[in-house]
Amino acid sequence: MNDTGTLLIRSRRMVVQGGVREAAAFVRDHRVAEIGDYDLRRDADRTVDLGDLPLLPGVVDSHVHVNEPGRTEWEGFATATRAALAGGVTTICDMPLNSSPATTTVAALREKVAAAEGRCAVDVAFWGGAVPGNRGEFAGLLDAGVVGFKCFLIDSGIAEFPPLTREELRSAMAALAESGAPMIVHAEDPSQVATPSGPSYDAFVASRPPVAERRAIETVISAAAFSGGRAHIVHLAAGECAALISSAKAAGIALSAETCPHYLFFAAEEVPPGGTEFKCCPPIRDAVNREA
């Protein structure tokens, strides 16, 4: 389709507001101008009938680590966005760490945007990073377009992206409250995390118990209540914390959470010996937790 062209696309299984039905979408200048019945007629440059092939809105992946700039062995944004498009993802939100420099300053954000320029197959948004001492960068990063800020409450494993203390989290969230930008949090309490007793996956899971998530989420809830800011828990792995999050939301605290496919599919007791590809933080827990 030309940049200014039109497209009429039909499907007997189109995902629309309210469910799945037979429908047609009329697209003008790469934007959906109209959703109508399956037999919708419009003077379009091109008409496509998908039959029973489903048509659904593009997915927004809000948690992507592109690994660029500063990682010349990766194609970075070109590869990441092409892979996203192949899977039906039409917007990605890039995380502020795992690239050098980390996106904790306006200058670092500009460097990352420059690396992405002209190389993206889908829409791209950026998270800013919240680390000790960079609160003065928040306003500039927001003006430059970041969608919010990511922080850790435990060592991230990356020297230039250290964790926030409880007090620093409160201060950072207070600074963001007026803007409405969310603080997204890797929620593990370092006081509840130990060194694994051995190389087995069971030992690794035991070293990062559910209470580590619970204590950290309690810290986030307290900071959100104190500041009036928005908070979001990333990659929730402990099923027992779902009720805690629901209770906080019911109490009017601006809190949300996400989990991940690997927590919903795998179970710790199914991880084979030496299966390091299953290592993640928080860890994959047992089948009972998975069901919860």
C-alpha positions as CSV (number, residue, x, y, z in Angstrom):
1,M,0.0,0.0,0.0
2,N,1.3,3.5,-0.9
3,D,1.9,6.0,1.9
4,T,-1.4,7.7,1.0
5,G,-3.3,4.6,-0.1
6,T,-6.4,2.9,1.2
7,L,-7.0,-0.7,2.1
8,L,-10.2,-2.6,2.9
9,I,-9.5,-5.8,4.8
10,R,-12.1,-8.4,5.8
11,S,-12.0,-11.2,8.3
12,R,-14.6,-13.7,9.6
13,R,-12.7,-13.6,13.0
14,M,-11.9,-9.9,13.7
15,V,-11.1,-9.0,17.3
16,V,-13.0,-5.8,18.0
17,Q,-14.3,-4.1,21.1
18,G,-16.8,-6.5,22.7
19,G,-15.4,-9.8,21.2
20,V,-14.7,-11.6,17.9
21,R,-17.0,-11.2,14.9
22,E,-17.2,-11.0,11.1
23,A,-16.1,-7.5,10.2
24,A,-14.2,-5.3,7.8
25,A,-11.7,-2.5,8.5
26,F,-11.1,0.4,6.1
27,V,-7.6,1.8,6.4
28,R,-6.6,5.2,5.1
29,D,-3.0,6.5,5.4
30,H,-2.0,3.6,7.6
31,R,-4.7,4.3,10.1
32,V,-7.9,2.4,10.7
33,A,-10.6,4.9,9.6
34,E,-13.7,2.7,10.0
35,I,-14.7,-0.7,11.4
36,G,-17.9,-2.1,9.7
37,D,-19.8,-5.2,8.8
38,Y,-18.1,-7.9,6.8
39,D,-19.7,-6.7,3.6
40,L,-18.6,-3.1,4.1
41,R,-18.1,-1.4,0.7
42,R,-15.6,1.4,0.2
43,D,-13.6,2.7,-2.8
44,A,-10.2,1.2,-1.7
45,D,-7.0,0.9,-3.6
46,R,-6.8,-2.7,-2.4
47,T,-9.2,-5.2,-0.9
48,V,-8.1,-8.2,1.1
49,D,-10.3,-11.0,2.4
50,L,-8.6,-13.0,5.1
51,G,-11.5,-15.5,5.4
52,D,-11.1,-17.4,8.7
53,L,-7.7,-16.0,9.4
54,P,-8.0,-13.8,12.6
55,L,-7.4,-10.0,12.4
56,L,-6.6,-8.3,15.7
57,P,-5.0,-5.1,16.9
58,G,-1.2,-5.0,17.2
59,V,0.2,-5.9,20.6
60,V,2.1,-3.4,22.7
61,D,5.0,-5.0,24.4
62,S,5.8,-2.7,27.3
63,H,8.9,-4.6,28.5
64,V,11.7,-5.0,26.0
65,H,15.5,-4.9,26.4
66,V,16.9,-3.9,23.0
67,N,20.6,-3.9,24.0
68,E,21.8,-0.9,22.1
69,P,23.6,1.5,21.8
70,G,27.1,0.4,22.8
71,R,26.6,-3.2,21.8
72,T,28.1,-3.5,18.3
73,E,27.6,-7.2,18.2
74,W,23.9,-6.8,18.1
75,E,21.8,-5.2,15.3
76,G,19.8,-3.7,18.1
77,F,16.7,-1.8,17.0
78,A,16.6,-3.2,13.5
79,T,16.5,-6.8,14.7
80,A,14.3,-6.2,17.7
81,T,11.6,-4.4,15.9
82,R,11.6,-6.8,12.9
83,A,11.2,-9.7,15.3
84,A,8.4,-7.8,17.1
85,L,6.5,-7.2,13.8
86,A,6.8,-10.8,12.8
87,G,5.0,-11.7,16.1
88,G,2.2,-9.2,15.7
89,V,3.8,-6.6,18.1
90,T,3.4,-3.1,16.7
91,T,4.8,-1.1,19.6
92,I,7.7,-1.8,21.9
93,C,8.7,0.1,25.0
94,D,12.5,-0.2,25.5
95,M,13.9,-0.6,29.0
96,P,16.6,1.8,30.3
97,L,19.3,-0.8,31.2
98,N,21.3,-3.4,29.3
99,S,22.5,-0.7,27.0
100,S,25.5,1.6,27.5
101,P,25.0,4.2,28.7
102,A,21.9,3.4,30.7
103,T,18.9,5.7,30.0
104,T,19.2,7.6,33.3
105,T,20.0,11.1,31.7
106,V,18.6,13.1,28.9
107,A,22.0,12.8,27.1
108,A,21.8,9.0,27.3
109,L,18.2,9.0,26.0
110,R,19.2,11.2,23.0
111,E,22.0,8.7,22.2
112,K,19.6,5.8,22.3
113,V,17.0,7.6,20.1
114,A,19.7,8.4,17.6
115,A,20.7,4.7,17.5
116,A,17.0,3.8,16.8
117,E,16.5,6.5,14.2
118,G,15.5,5.1,10.8
119,R,16.0,1.5,11.9
120,C,12.6,0.6,13.4
121,A,9.9,-1.6,11.8
122,V,7.4,-0.7,14.6
123,D,6.6,2.1,16.9
124,V,9.2,2.5,19.8
125,A,8.8,4.2,23.2
126,F,11.4,4.5,25.9
127,W,11.5,4.0,29.7
128,G,13.7,6.2,31.7
129,G,15.8,4.9,34.6
130,A,15.5,5.9,38.3
131,V,18.8,5.4,40.1
132,P,20.3,7.1,43.2
133,G,21.1,10.7,42.5
134,N,19.3,11.3,39.1
135,R,16.0,12.7,40.3
136,G,17.1,16.0,38.8
137,E,16.9,14.3,35.3
138,F,13.3,13.3,35.7
139,A,11.7,16.5,34.3
140,G,14.0,16.6,31.3
141,L,13.5,12.9,30.5
142,L,9.7,13.3,30.7
143,D,9.9,16.3,28.4
144,A,12.0,14.2,26.0
145,G,9.3,11.7,25.9
146,V,10.0,8.8,28.2
147,V,6.8,6.9,29.3
148,G,7.9,6.4,32.9
149,F,10.8,5.2,35.0
150,K,12.2,1.8,35.9
151,C,14.0,1.1,39.2
152,F,15.3,-1.9,41.2
153,L,15.0,-2.5,44.9
154,I,17.8,-5.1,44.7
155,D,21.2,-5.2,42.9
156,S,20.4,-5.2,39.1
157,G,23.8,-6.8,38.3
158,I,24.7,-3.7,36.3
159,A,27.0,-1.3,38.1
160,E,25.6,1.9,36.4
161,F,22.0,0.9,37.4
162,P,22.1,0.6,41.2
163,P,19.0,0.0,43.3
164,L,17.0,2.6,45.2
165,T,16.6,2.5,49.0
166,R,13.1,2.7,50.5
167,E,13.7,6.4,51.1
168,E,15.0,7.0,47.6
169,L,11.9,5.2,46.2
170,R,9.6,7.4,48.1
171,S,11.4,10.6,47.0
172,A,11.5,9.5,43.4
173,M,7.8,8.6,43.4
174,A,6.9,11.9,45.0
175,A,8.8,13.7,42.2
176,L,6.7,11.9,39.6
177,A,3.3,12.1,41.3
178,E,2.2,15.3,39.6
179,S,3.2,14.1,36.1
180,G,1.3,10.9,36.5
181,A,4.2,8.9,35.0
182,P,4.5,5.4,36.5
183,M,7.4,4.1,38.5
184,I,7.9,0.4,37.4
185,V,9.7,-1.7,40.0
186,H,11.8,-4.8,40.1
187,A,10.4,-5.9,43.4
188,E,12.7,-8.1,45.4
189,D,13.9,-7.2,49.0
190,P,17.6,-7.8,49.3
191,S,17.3,-8.6,53.0
192,Q,15.3,-11.7,52.1
193,V,17.7,-12.9,49.4
194,A,20.6,-15.3,50.1
195,T,23.4,-16.9,48.3
196,P,22.3,-20.3,46.8
197,S,23.5,-23.3,48.9
198,G,24.5,-25.2,45.7
199,P,24.2,-25.3,41.9
200,S,20.7,-26.9,41.7
201,Y,17.7,-25.0,40.6
202,D,16.0,-25.8,43.9
203,A,18.8,-24.1,45.7
204,F,18.5,-21.1,43.5
205,V,14.7,-20.8,44.0
206,A,15.2,-21.2,47.8
207,S,17.6,-18.4,47.8
208,R,15.0,-16.0,46.4
209,P,11.8,-17.0,48.3
210,P,8.3,-15.4,47.8
211,V,8.8,-13.3,51.0
212,A,11.4,-11.4,49.1
213,E,8.8,-10.3,46.6
214,R,6.2,-9.7,49.3
215,R,8.4,-7.4,51.4
216,A,9.5,-5.4,48.3
217,I,5.9,-5.0,47.2
218,E,4.9,-3.8,50.6
219,T,7.7,-1.2,50.2
220,V,6.2,-0.1,46.9
221,I,2.7,0.1,48.3
222,S,3.9,2.2,51.1
223,A,5.8,4.5,48.7
224,A,2.8,4.8,46.5
225,A,0.5,5.6,49.4
226,F,2.9,8.2,50.8
227,S,3.6,9.9,47.5
228,G,0.3,9.6,45.6
229,G,2.3,8.4,42.6
230,R,1.7,5.5,40.3
231,A,3.5,2.2,40.7
232,H,3.8,-0.9,38.6
233,I,5.4,-4.3,39.7
234,V,7.2,-5.9,36.8
235,H,7.6,-9.7,36.4
236,L,5.6,-10.8,39.4
237,A,6.5,-14.5,40.2
238,A,5.0,-15.1,43.6
239,G,1.3,-16.1,43.4
240,E,0.8,-15.2,47.1
241,C,1.4,-11.6,46.3
242,A,-1.6,-11.3,43.9
243,A,-4.0,-10.8,46.8
244,L,-1.7,-8.1,48.3
245,I,-1.7,-6.2,45.1
246,S,-5.5,-6.5,44.7
247,S,-6.1,-5.3,48.2
248,A,-3.9,-2.2,47.6
249,K,-5.8,-1.4,44.4
250,A,-9.1,-1.8,46.3
251,A,-7.9,0.7,48.8
252,G,-7.3,3.3,46.1
253,I,-3.6,3.0,45.7
254,A,-2.4,3.5,42.1
255,L,-0.8,0.1,41.7
256,S,-0.7,-2.4,38.9
257,A,1.4,-5.5,38.1
258,E,2.5,-7.8,35.3
259,T,3.6,-11.4,35.2
260,C,5.4,-13.3,32.4
261,P,4.7,-16.3,30.2
262,H,7.5,-18.4,31.8
263,Y,5.9,-18.0,35.2
264,L,2.6,-19.2,33.8
265,F,4.0,-22.2,31.9
266,F,7.1,-23.6,33.6
267,A,7.5,-25.0,37.1
268,A,10.7,-25.3,39.1
269,E,10.4,-29.0,39.6
270,E,10.4,-29.5,35.8
271,V,13.7,-27.6,35.3
272,P,16.4,-30.1,34.2
273,P,19.8,-30.2,35.9
274,G,22.1,-27.6,34.4
275,G,19.2,-25.8,32.7
276,T,20.6,-22.4,33.1
277,E,18.3,-21.0,30.4
278,F,15.6,-21.1,33.1
279,K,17.4,-18.8,35.4
280,C,15.6,-15.5,35.9
281,C,14.9,-13.2,38.8
282,P,12.5,-13.6,40.5
283,P,12.8,-17.3,39.8
284,I,10.3,-19.7,38.3
285,R,8.6,-21.2,41.3
286,D,6.8,-24.6,41.8
287,A,3.6,-25.8,40.1
288,V,1.4,-24.8,43.0
289,N,2.6,-21.3,42.7
290,R,2.1,-21.3,39.0
291,E,-1.5,-22.2,39.4
292,A,-2.0,-19.6,42.0
